[in-house]
C-alpha cells in the first residue's frame, strides 16, 4: 500500500486484481501506468488493454517488471502505445535467497518499438541483454537511455545516430570497446560506463563537448586519450579503479573540472600540473611521497570545500566557510559555515587503546581505535559532525552503539546515530560536538533514561518492556535524571555456569541516577520472575533478591529487607536508592558467591590463540587472539597462505586485558621491537579489534642446517583493576599467568650462503641458476646487474614479485641505512624462495613490467634470449638439431 501511495496509485489499485475497471480508473490517472510494483504486473496490463484499450494506448508513462512470465506477450502490445514518453522495463524486482537481484528475462525488443516517436526516456536496466536492440537506434526523440546491469559486450557502430541523447548509462556490463560514432552524441551531458571491461577509449570521446560528468571507473584502462582535454564542459571525471600508469597533463587545464578521481590505479608518473590541482583525488596509487597535500574539490552541495587526506597527513585547515573532510582511515567531518570564525589548523591521529586510560564500563565492548582531535577544548561556534567507522558487533544482541568522548577526567557518551553504508557495507557512528577531545566507539547495554519530576513518572526497558520502574508523586524535590539498563541472561547460561539445573535467574537490572540524594518516597520496581517460575508454582523459600554495588563487586541477599509482592509473572518490590538488582531462584542458601561467580563469567570472553607459519617462509609467524565464534572463519581465510598447529584450548579473558607471547626452546624475536617486553610480545585483547601480529623469528644458536622444534607460549599481563578479588587471587606470579602453548617448527635450513661467496657491500649470495636450459638461465651475476638498476622503487618491485608487506618491511628495517642492501636483500630473498620454480624468470619479467620498469624487463629478456641461443648452439654441436627441429614442427602442427 505504501508503494502504491508513493507511485500515485489510488485505493482501487491497492485492492488487488479483483476487477479491471476499478484498477484502470486509478492506474490510468494522469496517463501513468505503474505496474512494476505488482508481481503479476504484466497480467494486469494485458487485462487493462483488453478492457480499456482506448485509454491504455494514450498512456505516456509505463513501468513494468521484466521478472514476469507474461513479459513476451506484453512486449507485442508496446508498439501500439504511440503517445509513450517514458518506458521502464527493469528486472531486479525479485531476489534470491542471498538477497541478490534476479535479472529480468528481457533479451530483445520488438522492431516496431522504434516507431515510438514520442519516447524520450527508456530504462532497460537489470536485464539479460547481450546486444543493444536495433530498434533503439531508430527512436528519434530519445534523450535518456539506461541499460546498466546487463551483459552487453559492445555497442552498435552507428550508436552515434541517437543525436538527442543527453544521458546514457551502461554501468555494470561487459563492454570491451566503444564505437567511434560515440563522439557524434553532440548534446550528451552525462555518460556512465563504469564497471565494464574497457581497455582503451577512442579519440572521438573528446568530441563530447557538452559532457559534464564522465564515469569510467572500474574498467581496465591503462591510458586515456589526450582528446579528453577538449571536454571544456566537464565537471567530474571518474577514473578510479583502472590500470592507469599516467594521465595527460592537459586535464589540469579543464576550466570547469571540480573533481578528478584517480584512486586505485597504477600511477607511477603524474604530471605536476595534475598532482597540485585542488580537485584531484589520488589515494590508492603507488606514488610514495609524490602525492599532494590535502586534495580539495567542490562538492555538489552548495560548493562547500571537500578535503581528502592521505595516510601520511596529520592536519588540515578549517576556515569560516566550513568544509567536509575525509581521512584516509574513513573518518568524516563536517564543519558548517561559521563553525570557526578564523582559519584554524586541526590536528588528528588515531591511537591504539590503552587500558590505563580507556576505561570500559562493565559489559562495554570497544569497536574502534581512539581518535584524538586537537586543539583540545576549543569551542566551535556551531556543532561539528563526526562519522566514525566501527567493527560491527554481529554477535552482540540487545545492545546499542555510542560514541564516547574524554573530558580530561572521565569518559561520557554522546547522542549517537548509526548507519550502514550501502556501497562499502561499513557501519558508521555519527555524532555532533562543540569541542575536540578523544573519541571512540563502544557497544553498551541498551540505556533507557528519563527525567523524574516532582509529580513522578514511569520508566520501562525497551529490551524487556515487562521491567518497569514507577516513581510516585513527591519522590523528589528537584527534577533528576535516571538511567536503566538490562542484561538478559538465558537459563542455559545459568545452568552452564553454575552446573546446577535447578538454578534460574531473571534479567539483571541496573539503575542509576545523577543525584547523590536518596529518593523521598519508595520507588516501585517490577522484575519478571526467572524462567520456568510462575506465581502458581512459586516456592518463596527458593527466591532470592540480590543487590549489587555499582561496580558489581559484591552481591548481598536483601530478600528479608524488602517486601516482595508476586503476580503470576512478576515480582514487585520498593527501594529508595539505586544499584544492581537480580532475582535468583535456587535451593542454595548462600547465593551471593554464586551470583558473583556467574556475573564475572558473563563479562568474560572465551578465546583461542592461533600461531600460523607462512607456507613460503616458515620464519614468518602470525600470532592472533580470536574470540571463540571467530576461530573457524579466521582459519578458513588464512589457510591458503599459512600452515600451523591447531588453535589452543579455550581460555577466558576480559575486554581490555593485556597478554604476552613468548618464543621458547631455541626460537627468538627481535628484542628491539617497541612492543617487546623482556623478550615477550605485548598484546591488548579487545574482542572486536584485531589482536594480531606477524613477526619474524630466528634461531639464536647455530642449528647446522637442522630443523628446530620450539614453541610460542601466551601469558597474562597486568591484572585488570576492575576484576573481582577471587580472580585476582588466581592471577599471582609470572609463571601462574600461563594461558596456552602452541608448537612452532623451523624447517631444516637450506644453504643460504655458497661455499665460494661473492661479496658485494657486505652481502654474499649462493650460486643461483633461475629458469631452465630451454628458456634460458638467470645467474647470480645477472641478478647483481639487475639490482644496480632497480633504485628507490624496489618495494613496488618486491610486491609485484609476490613478497609480502611484512617481508618488505623487515628488509627495509634490517638494512635501513643502505639502499643497495635493501635492493639486494629483496631480490635475492625472492630468488631463493623461487629457485625451484621453472617459470620464475617469466614472473620476474612480468613483475618488472607491472612495476613500470620496462627497461629492466627488456634487459632480462635479452639475457634470456642469449641463453636460448647458447642452448641451441650446444644442441647443434652434439648433433641433436634435426630432432629438435622435428619436435618444433610437431608443436607447430
C-alpha positions in Angstrom: 0.0 0.0 0.0 2.8 2.4 0.9 4.4 1.7 -2.5 1.1 2.3 -4.3 0.8 5.7 -2.5 4.3 6.7 -3.5 3.5 5.9 -7.1 0.2 7.8 -7.1 -2.0 4.7 -7.4 -5.5 5.0 -5.9 -7.3 2.9 -3.4 -8.9 0.8 -6.1 -5.5 -0.2 -7.4 -4.4 -1.3 -4.0 -7.3 -3.7 -3.6 -5.6 -6.3 -5.8 -6.5 -7.9 -9.1 -10.2 -8.1 -8.4 -11.9 -6.3 -11.3 -10.2 -4.5 -14.1 -12.5 -1.4 -14.2 -11.6 -0.1 -10.8 -7.9 -0.8 -11.4 -8.0 1.0 -14.7 -9.7 4.0 -13.3 -7.0 4.6 -10.8 -3.8 3.4 -12.5 -4.5 5.3 -15.7 -4.9 8.6 -13.9 -2.7 11.3 -15.4 -1.6 9.0 -18.3 0.6 7.0 -16.0 0.7 3.2 -15.5 3.0 1.9 -12.8 2.7 -1.9 -12.7 6.2 -2.9 -11.7 5.2 -2.9 -8.0 3.0 -6.0 -8.7 4.4 -9.5 -9.1 1.7 -10.0 -11.8 2.0 -6.6 -13.4 2.0 -7.9 -17.0 -1.2 -9.8 -16.4 -2.8 -6.7 -15.1 -1.5 -4.7 -18.1 -3.0 -7.3 -20.5 -6.3 -7.2 -18.7 -6.4 -3.4 -18.9 -5.5 -3.4 -22.5 -8.3 -5.9 -23.2 -10.9 -3.9 -21.3 -9.9 -0.3 -21.8 -7.7 -0.3 -24.9 -8.7 3.3 -25.8 -7.3 4.6 -22.6 -4.2 2.4 -22.5 -3.0 3.5 -25.9 -2.9 7.1 -24.6 -0.5 6.2 -21.7 2.6 8.3 -21.6 4.5 6.7 -18.7 4.7 3.0 -18.3 6.6 0.9 -15.8 6.7 -3.0 -15.9 8.9 -5.6 -14.2 10.7 -8.0 -16.5 10.7 -10.7 -13.8 7.3 -11.6 -15.2 6.4 -14.8 -17.2 3.9 -12.9 -19.3 6.5 -10.3 -20.5 6.8 -11.7 -24.0 3.0 -11.2 -24.7 3.1 -7.7 -23.2 6.0 -6.6 -25.4 3.9 -7.2 -28.5 1.5 -4.5 -27.4 4.1 -1.8 -26.7 4.2 -0.5 -30.4 0.6 0.4 -30.1 1.3 3.0 -27.3 2.1 5.8 -29.8 2.0 8.5 -27.1 4.5 6.8 -24.8 7.2 9.2 -23.5 8.8 7.1 -20.7 9.2 3.3 -20.7 10.7 1.4 -17.9 11.2 -2.4 -18.4 13.5 -3.3 -15.4 14.5 -6.5 -13.7 15.8 -6.8 -10.2 12.4 -6.8 -8.5 12.8 -10.4 -7.4 15.7 -11.6 -5.2 17.3 -14.9 -4.4 17.9 -16.4 -1.0 21.0 -14.4 -0.5 19.3 -11.1 -1.3 20.8 -10.7 -4.8 18.7 -9.3 -7.6 17.4 -11.6 -10.2 18.0 -10.1 -13.7 14.9 -9.8 -15.9 14.2 -12.1 -18.8 14.3 -9.3 -21.4 16.8 -10.1 -24.3 15.3 -8.0 -27.1 12.6 -5.6 -28.1 10.0 -5.8 -31.0 11.4 -3.9 -34.1 8.2 -1.7 -34.1 9.3 -0.2 -30.8 11.5 2.0 -33.0 8.3 3.7 -34.2 7.5 5.3 -30.8 8.3 8.8 -32.0 7.4 10.4 -28.6 9.7 8.2 -26.4 12.3 10.3 -24.6 13.1 8.0 -21.7 14.0 4.3 -21.9 15.2 2.2 -18.9 16.2 -1.4 -19.6 18.4 -2.0 -16.5 18.9 -5.3 -14.7 18.0 -7.5 -17.8 19.7 -10.1 -19.9 20.6 -8.0 -23.0 23.8 -9.2 -24.8 23.3 -6.8 -27.6 21.5 -3.5 -27.8 18.2 -3.9 -29.6 18.5 -2.3 -33.1 15.1 -0.6 -32.8 16.5 1.7 -30.1 18.7 3.5 -32.7 15.5 4.5 -34.6 13.9 6.3 -31.7 14.1 9.9 -32.9 13.3 11.7 -29.6 15.3 9.5 -27.1 17.1 11.7 -24.6 17.7 9.2 -21.7 18.9 5.6 -22.1 19.7 3.3 -19.2 21.0 -0.3 -19.9 23.0 -0.8 -16.7 23.4 -4.3 -15.2 23.1 -6.3 -18.4 25.6 -8.4 -20.4 26.5 -6.0 -23.3 29.8 -6.7 -24.9 29.8 -4.0 -27.5 27.6 -1.1 -28.7 26.4 -0.8 -32.4 28.7 1.0 -34.8 26.0 3.6 -35.5 25.3 4.3 -31.9 26.0 8.0 -32.6 22.8 8.2 -34.5 21.0 8.9 -31.2 21.6 12.6 -31.8 19.3 13.9 -29.0 20.7 11.6 -26.2 21.7 13.7 -23.1 22.1 10.8 -20.6 23.5 7.3 -21.2 24.3 4.7 -18.5 25.8 1.3 -19.4 27.2 0.6 -15.9 27.9 -3.0 -14.9 28.1 -4.6 -18.4 31.0 -6.3 -20.2 31.8 -3.6 -22.8 35.3 -4.1 -24.2 35.4 -1.2 -26.6 33.4 1.7 -27.8 32.3 2.7 -31.3 33.9 5.7 -32.9 30.5 7.1 -33.5 30.1 7.8 -29.8 31.7 11.1 -30.5 28.7 12.1 -32.6 26.5 12.4 -29.4 26.8 16.2 -29.6 24.3 17.0 -26.7 25.3 14.2 -24.4 25.8 15.6 -20.8 26.2 12.5 -18.6 28.0 9.3 -19.7 28.3 6.4 -17.2 30.4 3.4 -18.4 31.7 2.3 -15.0 32.4 -1.3 -14.1 32.9 -2.7 -17.6 36.0 -4.2 -19.3 37.1 -1.2 -21.4 40.8 -1.4 -22.3 41.0 1.8 -24.4 38.9 4.8 -25.4 38.5 6.1 -29.0 39.9 9.6 -29.6 36.4 10.6 -30.6 35.3 10.7 -27.0 36.9 14.1 -27.0 34.1 15.4 -29.2 31.5 15.2 -26.4 31.8 19.0 -25.9 28.6 19.2 -23.7 29.5 16.4 -21.4 29.6 17.5 -17.7 30.1 14.1 -16.0 32.1 11.1 -17.3 32.4 7.9 -15.2 34.9 5.4 -16.5 35.8 3.8 -13.1 36.2 0.1 -12.6 37.5 -0.7 -16.1 40.9 -1.9 -17.5 42.1 1.4 -18.9 45.9 1.7 -19.0 45.8 5.0 -20.7 43.3 7.7 -21.8 43.4 9.8 -24.9 44.7 13.4 -24.9 41.5 14.4 -26.6 39.7 14.4 -23.2 41.3 17.8 -22.7 38.7 19.1 -25.3 35.8 18.5 -22.9 35.6 22.1 -21.7 32.2 21.5 -20.0 33.4 18.5 -17.9 32.9 19.0 -14.2 33.5 15.5 -12.9 35.8 12.8 -14.3 35.8 9.4 -12.5 38.8 7.2 -13.4 39.3 5.3 -10.2 40.0 1.5 -10.1 41.6 1.2 -13.5 45.2 0.3 -14.6 46.3 3.8 -15.5 50.1 4.4 -15.3 49.9 8.1 -16.1 47.4 10.8 -17.3 47.7 13.7 -19.7 48.9 16.9 -18.1 46.2 18.8 -20.1 43.5 17.5 -17.8 44.6 20.1 -15.2 43.6 22.9 -17.6 39.9 21.9 -18.0 38.2 25.1 -16.9 35.1 23.6 -15.2 36.6 20.4 -13.7 35.8 20.2 -10.0 36.6 16.5 -9.3 39.2 14.2 -10.9 39.2 10.8 -9.1 42.3 8.7 -9.9 42.2 6.4 -6.8 43.3 2.8 -7.0 45.3 2.9 -10.2 48.9 2.1 -11.0 50.0 5.7 -11.4 53.8 6.0 -11.3 54.3 9.3 -13.1 51.7 12.0 -12.6 52.3 15.4 -14.3 52.9 18.1 -11.6 50.1 20.1 -13.0 47.7 17.3 -12.2 49.2 16.5 -8.8 48.9 20.0 -7.5 45.5 20.7 -8.8 43.0 21.2 -6.0 40.4 18.8 -7.4 42.5 15.7 -7.8 42.0 12.5 -5.6 45.0 10.2 -5.9 44.7 7.8 -2.9 45.5 4.1 -3.6 48.3 4.7 -6.1 51.9 3.7 -5.6 53.2 7.3 -5.7 55.0 7.3 -2.4 55.9 10.8 -1.3 54.7 12.4 -4.6 51.1 12.6 -3.6 50.0 16.1 -2.9 48.8 17.6 0.3 45.1 17.7 1.2 43.2 17.5 -2.0 40.0 19.5 -2.3 37.2 19.6 -4.7 33.9 21.4 -4.9 31.1 19.2 -3.7 27.7 19.3 -5.3 26.2 20.7 -2.1 26.5 24.5 -2.3 30.1 24.4 -3.4 31.3 23.5 0.1 35.0 22.7 0.0 35.8 19.0 0.4 39.2 17.7 1.6 40.6 14.2 1.0 43.6 13.5 3.2 46.2 10.8 2.6 47.5 8.4 5.1 50.7 10.4 5.6 48.9 13.6 6.7 48.0 14.7 10.2 46.3 18.1 9.9 44.1 20.3 7.8 42.8 23.9 7.9 39.2 24.9 8.6 38.1 28.4 7.5 34.9 30.4 8.3 33.4 29.0 5.0 33.4 25.5 6.5 34.3 22.2 4.7 33.9 18.5 4.6 36.9 16.4 5.4 37.6 12.7 4.7 40.5 11.0 6.4 42.4 8.1 4.8 41.1 5.8 7.6 37.5 6.5 6.6 36.6 9.1 9.3 34.5 12.0 8.0 34.0 15.5 9.4 31.5 18.3 8.5 32.4 21.8 9.6 29.4 24.0 8.8 30.0 27.6 7.6 30.7 29.8 10.6 31.9 26.9 12.9 35.3 28.6 13.1 35.5 32.4 12.9 39.2 32.4 11.9 41.3 29.9 10.0 42.1 27.1 12.3 44.6 24.2 12.0 43.1 20.9 13.1 45.5 18.1 14.1 44.4 14.5 14.3 45.7 11.0 15.0 44.3 7.5 15.7 45.7 5.6 18.7 45.7 2.0 19.8 43.5 1.9 23.0 45.5 1.8 26.2 43.5 0.2 29.1 45.3 2.5 31.6 43.2 5.4 30.4 40.5 3.9 28.2 38.3 2.7 31.0 35.5 0.5 29.7 32.4 0.0 31.9 31.0 -3.4 32.7 29.8 -5.2 29.6 31.1 -2.5 27.2 32.7 -3.7 24.0 35.3 -1.5 22.2 34.5 -1.2 18.4 37.1 1.3 17.2 40.5 2.8 17.7 40.8 6.1 19.6 40.6 9.3 17.6 42.3 12.3 19.0 41.4 15.8 17.7 43.4 18.9 18.6 43.3 21.6 19.8 41.6 20.2 22.9 38.7 22.1 24.5 38.5 24.9 21.8 34.8 25.7 21.4 33.3 26.0 17.9 30.6 28.5 17.0 28.4 25.6 15.6 28.4 21.9 16.2 30.9 19.9 14.2 29.7 16.5 12.9 31.8 13.4 13.1 31.3 10.0 11.3 33.5 7.1 12.7 33.6 3.7 11.1 33.4 0.8 13.6 33.6 -3.0 13.7 30.1 -4.4 13.6 29.1 -6.2 16.8 27.4 -9.0 15.0 27.3 -11.4 17.9 26.1 -8.9 20.4 22.3 -8.7 20.7 20.1 -6.2 22.5 22.9 -3.6 22.6 23.5 -0.2 21.2 26.4 1.7 19.7 27.5 5.1 21.0 30.4 7.5 20.5 32.3 8.1 23.8 34.4 11.2 24.5 37.0 12.0 27.1 36.8 15.3 29.1 40.3 15.0 30.5 39.0 13.3 33.7 36.2 10.9 32.6 34.5 9.4 29.6 30.9 10.3 28.7 28.6 9.1 25.9 27.4 11.3 23.1 24.0 11.2 21.4 24.8 8.9 18.5 23.2 7.8 15.3 24.3 4.7 13.4 24.1 3.8 9.7 25.4 1.3 7.2 26.9 2.5 4.0 25.3 0.7 1.1 28.4 0.6 -1.2 31.1 -0.2 1.3 28.8 -2.1 3.8 30.7 -0.4 6.6 29.0 0.6 9.8 29.4 4.2 10.8 28.6 6.0 14.1 27.6 9.7 13.8 27.7 12.4 16.5 27.9 16.2 16.9 30.3 18.1 19.2 31.2 21.7 20.1 34.8 21.0 21.1 37.5 18.4 20.4 39.0 15.8 22.6 39.4 12.0 22.3 36.7 9.8 20.7 36.0 6.1 20.4 33.0 3.9 19.5 31.7 1.3 22.0 28.8 -1.1 22.2 27.0 -0.9 25.5 23.9 -2.4 27.1 20.8 -0.5 25.9 20.2 2.5 28.1 16.8 3.9 28.7 16.6 7.2 30.6 14.1 9.8 31.7 13.7 12.9 33.8 11.9 12.4 37.1 9.8 15.5 38.1 8.2 16.2 41.4 4.9 14.7 40.2 6.6 11.3 39.4 6.8 9.3 36.2 7.1 5.8 34.7 10.3 4.3 33.1 10.4 0.9 31.4 13.1 -1.1 29.5 13.0 -1.2 25.7 14.9 -4.6 25.9 12.3 -6.1 28.2 9.1 -3.9 28.5 7.9 -6.0 31.4 10.6 -4.4 33.5 9.1 -1.2 34.9 10.2 1.5 37.4 7.3 3.6 38.9 8.2 7.0 40.5 5.3 8.1 42.7 4.3 11.8 43.2 6.6 13.6 45.7 9.5 11.2 45.0 11.9 14.1 44.6 12.0 17.8 45.3 14.0 18.7 42.2 14.0 17.0 38.8 16.6 14.4 38.4 17.8 12.1 35.6 17.6 8.3 36.0 19.0 5.6 33.7 18.0 1.9 33.3 20.0 -0.9 31.7 19.1 -4.6 31.4 21.4 -7.6 30.9 19.3 -10.6 29.7 20.6 -14.0 31.0 19.4 -17.2 29.5 18.6 -20.3 31.5 21.1 -22.2 29.5 23.9 -19.8 30.5 23.0 -20.0 34.2 22.9 -23.8 34.1 26.3 -24.0 32.3 28.0 -21.6 34.6 26.6 -23.0 37.9 26.4 -26.7 36.8 23.1 -26.7 38.6 20.0 -27.5 36.6 17.8 -26.1 39.4 19.3 -22.5 39.2 17.3 -19.8 37.5 17.8 -16.1 37.3 15.9 -13.1 36.0 17.4 -10.4 33.7 20.0 -8.3 35.6 18.7 -4.7 36.2 21.0 -1.7 36.7 19.5 1.6 37.9 21.5 4.8 38.3 20.8 8.5 38.8 22.6 11.8 38.7 21.8 12.7 42.3 23.6 11.6 45.5 20.4 12.0 47.5 18.1 9.1 48.1 14.5 9.3 46.9 12.0 10.9 49.3 9.5 8.1 48.7 10.0 4.4 47.8 10.3 3.7 44.1 8.4 0.7 42.8 10.3 -1.9 40.7 8.8 -4.7 38.7 11.0 -7.6 37.6 9.9 -10.7 35.7 10.2 -14.0 37.6 13.1 -16.3 36.5 12.3 -18.6 33.5 10.0 -21.5 34.4 8.8 -19.9 37.6 5.2 -18.5 37.9 3.1 -17.2 40.7 1.3 -20.5 40.7 4.3 -22.8 41.3 6.4 -20.4 43.3 8.3 -21.7 46.3 9.1 -18.4 48.1 11.9 -20.1 50.2 13.9 -20.5 47.0 13.5 -17.0 45.7 16.4 -14.5 46.4 16.6 -10.8 45.6 20.2 -9.8 45.2 21.6 -6.3 45.5 25.0 -5.3 44.0 27.0 -2.1 44.2 27.6 -0.1 41.0 30.9 -1.8 40.3 29.3 -5.2 40.7 32.0 -6.3 43.2 29.7 -7.6 45.9 26.2 -9.3 45.9 24.1 -9.1 49.0 20.8 -11.1 49.6 18.2 -8.4 50.5 15.2 -10.7 50.3 14.4 -10.3 54.1 14.9 -6.5 53.9 12.2 -5.7 51.3 8.6 -6.6 50.9 8.2 -8.8 47.8 4.9 -9.0 46.1 4.2 -11.5 43.4 1.8 -11.7 40.4 1.5 -14.6 38.0 4.6 -13.4 36.1 6.3 -10.7 38.1 8.0 -9.8 41.4 7.4 -6.3 42.7 9.4 -4.5 45.4 10.3 -1.0 46.6 13.6 0.8 47.1 14.8 4.3 48.0 18.2 4.2 46.2 19.5 2.6 43.0 22.0 -0.1 42.2 22.0 -3.6 40.5 19.1 -5.9 41.2 18.9 -9.6 40.4 16.2 -12.2 41.1 17.5 -15.8 41.6 15.5 -19.0 42.1 17.6 -21.8 43.6 17.8 -24.3 46.5 21.2 -22.8 47.7 21.0 -20.9 50.9 24.0 -18.6 50.2 23.6 -17.2 46.8 25.9 -14.2 46.8 29.0 -16.1 46.0 27.3 -18.0 43.1 26.0 -14.7 41.7 29.4 -13.1 41.9 31.0 -16.0 40.0 28.3 -16.0 37.3 28.5 -12.3 36.9 32.3 -12.4 36.4 31.9 -15.2 33.8 29.2 -13.2 31.9 31.7 -10.4 31.5 34.5 -12.6 30.1 35.2 -13.8 26.5 36.1 -17.3 25.6 39.1 -17.0 23.2 41.6 -19.2 21.3 45.2 -18.4 20.4 46.4 -19.1 16.9 50.0 -19.5 15.7 50.5 -20.0 11.9 53.6 -20.1 9.8 53.7 -18.7 6.2 54.0 -21.5 3.7 56.6 -19.8 1.6 58.6 -18.5 4.5 58.1 -20.5 7.8 60.2 -18.0 9.7 57.3 -15.5 9.3 54.9 -16.3 12.1 51.4 -15.0 12.5 50.1 -14.7 16.1 46.4 -13.9 16.9 44.0 -14.0 19.8 40.5 -14.7 18.5 37.1 -14.9 20.2 35.6 -18.3 20.2 33.0 -17.6 17.5 35.6 -16.2 15.0 38.1 -19.1 15.1 36.8 -21.1 12.2 36.2 -18.2 9.7 39.7 -16.8 10.6 41.4 -20.1 9.9 39.5 -20.7 6.7 40.5 -17.2 5.5 44.2 -17.8 6.3 44.7 -21.5 5.2 45.8 -20.7 1.7 48.8 -18.8 2.8 49.6 -20.3 6.2 50.0 -23.6 7.9 50.3 -24.3 11.6 49.1 -26.2 14.7 45.5 -26.4 15.8 44.2 -23.4 17.8 44.9 -23.5 21.5 42.5 -24.8 24.2 39.8 -22.2 25.2 40.8 -19.6 27.7 38.9 -16.7 29.2 39.9 -13.0 29.1 38.3 -9.7 29.8 37.8 -6.9 27.3 40.9 -4.7 27.5 43.1 -7.3 29.2 46.8 -7.4 28.4 48.6 -10.6 27.5 52.1 -11.6 26.1 53.5 -14.1 23.6 57.0 -15.6 24.2 59.0 -17.8 21.8 60.9 -20.6 23.6 63.3 -23.5 23.0 65.7 -22.1 20.5 63.5 -19.5 18.8 63.7 -15.8 19.5 62.5 -12.5 18.1 64.0 -9.0 17.7 64.3 -7.6 21.1 64.4 -4.0 19.8 60.7 -4.1 18.9 58.8 -1.4 20.8 56.1 -4.0 21.7 58.7 -6.4 23.1 58.9 -6.5 27.0 61.5 -8.8 28.5 61.5 -10.9 25.3 57.7 -11.2 25.2 55.4 -9.5 22.7 52.7 -7.4 24.3 49.1 -7.5 23.1 45.9 -5.9 24.4 42.7 -8.0 23.9 39.7 -6.3 22.5 37.1 -8.7 21.2 36.2 -6.7 18.1 39.6 -5.2 17.2 42.4 -7.2 15.5 44.6 -8.9 18.2 47.1 -9.9 15.6 50.9 -9.6 14.9 53.0 -11.0 12.1 56.7 -11.2 13.1 59.9 -12.9 12.0 61.5 -15.5 14.3 65.1 -16.8 14.2 67.2 -19.4 15.8 69.8 -17.7 18.0 72.1 -20.8 18.0 73.8 -22.5 15.1 71.5 -25.2 14.2 73.8 -26.5 11.5 71.1 -26.8 8.9 68.9 -28.9 11.2 65.2 -28.2 12.0 64.3 -26.5 15.3 61.3 -27.6 17.3 60.2 -24.8 19.6 57.0 -23.2 20.9 55.2 -20.0 21.5 53.5 -19.6 24.9 50.9 -17.0 25.9 50.8 -15.4 29.3 48.5 -12.9 31.1 49.7 -9.4 31.6 48.8 -7.0 34.4 45.7 -7.9 36.3 42.8 -5.5 35.4 41.9 -3.3 38.3 38.2 -3.9 37.8 38.1 -7.7 38.3 37.0 -9.4 41.5 39.3 -10.4 44.3 38.7 -14.1 43.5 40.0 -13.5 40.0 43.0 -11.5 41.4 44.0 -14.3 43.7 44.1 -16.7 40.8 46.5 -14.5 38.9 49.6 -14.1 41.1 53.2 -14.5 39.9 54.6 -14.6 36.4 54.5 -18.3 35.8 51.0 -18.8 37.2 49.8 -16.5 34.4 50.4 -19.0 31.6 47.5 -19.3 29.2 48.4 -21.6 26.3 51.3 -23.1 24.4 51.5 -23.9 20.7 54.3 -25.7 18.9 56.5 -24.0 16.2 58.9 -25.8 13.9 61.6 -24.0 11.9 62.4 -26.3 8.9 65.8 -27.6 8.0 67.9 -24.7 6.7 68.5 -24.6 3.0 72.1 -23.4 2.3 71.8 -19.7 2.2 75.4 -18.9 1.5 77.6 -20.6 -1.1 80.9 -22.1 -0.4 82.6 -19.5 -2.6 80.6 -16.4 -1.8 81.0 -13.2 -3.9 80.9 -10.2 -1.5 79.1 -7.1 -2.5 78.5 -4.3 0.0 78.8 -6.8 2.8 76.5 -9.3 1.2 77.3 -12.8 -0.2 74.9 -15.0 -2.1 74.7 -18.7 -3.1 75.2 -19.6 -6.7 71.8 -19.2 -8.5 70.5 -20.6 -11.8 66.9 -19.4 -12.2 64.9 -20.9 -15.0 65.8 -23.8 -17.2 68.1 -24.7 -20.1 65.5 -24.4 -22.8 64.1 -21.0 -21.7 67.5 -19.6 -20.5 69.1 -19.1 -17.1 69.5 -16.1 -14.9 72.6 -16.3 -12.8 73.8 -14.6 -9.7 75.8 -12.2 -11.8 72.7 -11.3 -13.8 70.7 -10.6 -10.6 73.5 -8.3 -9.3 73.4 -6.4 -12.6 69.6 -6.0 -12.3 69.9 -4.9 -8.7 72.1 -2.0 -9.6 69.3 -0.6 -11.8 66.2 -1.1 -9.6 66.6 2.1 -7.5 64.2 3.5 -4.9 61.1 1.7 -6.3 62.4 -1.6 -5.0 59.4 -2.0 -2.7 57.0 -1.9 -5.6 59.1 -4.4 -7.5 59.1 -6.7 -4.4 55.3 -6.6 -4.0 54.8 -7.4 -7.7 57.2 -10.3 -7.2 55.0 -11.7 -4.5 56.8 -10.8 -1.4 54.6 -9.9 1.5 54.3 -6.4 3.1 55.8 -7.9 6.2 58.8 -9.2 4.3 59.3 -5.8 2.6 59.1 -4.1 6.0 61.6 -6.5 7.5 64.1 -6.0 4.7 63.7 -2.2 4.9 64.2 -2.3 8.7 67.3 -4.7 8.6 69.0 -2.5 6.0 67.5 0.9 6.9 70.7 2.8 6.3 71.7 1.3 2.9 69.5 1.4 -0.2 71.8 -1.0 -2.1 71.5 -3.7 0.6 67.7 -3.3 0.7 67.5 -3.9 -3.1 69.9 -6.9 -2.9 68.1 -8.4 0.1 64.7 -8.1 -1.6 65.9 -9.5 -5.0 67.8 -12.5 -3.6 65.2 -13.3 -1.0 62.7 -13.7 -3.8 65.3 -15.7 -5.9 65.9 -18.1 -3.0 62.2 -18.7 -2.5 61.6 -19.3 -6.2 64.8 -21.1 -7.3 62.9 -24.3 -8.0 60.1 -22.7 -10.0 60.8 -23.2 -13.7 58.6 -20.3 -14.6 60.2 -17.8 -12.2 62.1 -15.9 -14.9 58.9 -15.0 -16.8 57.4 -13.9 -13.5 60.3 -11.6 -12.9 59.8 -10.1 -16.3 56.1 -9.6 -15.7 56.8 -8.0 -12.3 59.2 -5.5 -13.8 56.6 -4.5 -16.4 53.9 -4.2 -13.8 56.2 -2.0 -11.8 56.8 0.3 -14.7 60.3 -0.9 -15.3 60.1 -1.9 -18.9 63.9 -1.2 -19.3 64.8 -3.9 -16.8 62.2 -6.3 -18.4 63.9 -5.7 -21.7 67.3 -6.4 -20.2 66.1 -9.7 -18.7 64.5 -10.8 -22.0 67.8 -10.0 -23.8 69.8 -12.1 -21.2 67.3 -15.0 -21.7 67.4 -14.8 -25.5 71.2 -15.1 -25.3 70.8 -18.1 -23.1 68.4 -19.7 -25.6 70.9 -19.1 -28.4 73.7 -20.8 -26.5 71.4 -23.7 -25.7 70.5 -24.1 -29.4 74.2 -23.9 -30.4 75.0 -26.6 -27.9 72.2 -28.8 -29.3 73.7 -28.4 -32.8 77.2 -29.2 -31.5 76.0 -32.6 -30.2 74.1 -33.4 -33.3 70.5 -33.1 -32.0 69.5 -30.2 -34.2 67.4 -32.4 -36.5 65.5 -34.0 -33.6 64.9 -30.6 -32.1 63.5 -29.2 -35.4 61.2 -32.2 -35.7 59.8 -31.6 -32.3 59.3 -27.9 -33.1 57.4 -28.9 -36.3 55.2 -31.2 -34.3 54.4 -28.5 -31.8 53.6 -26.0 -34.6 51.2 -28.6 -36.1 
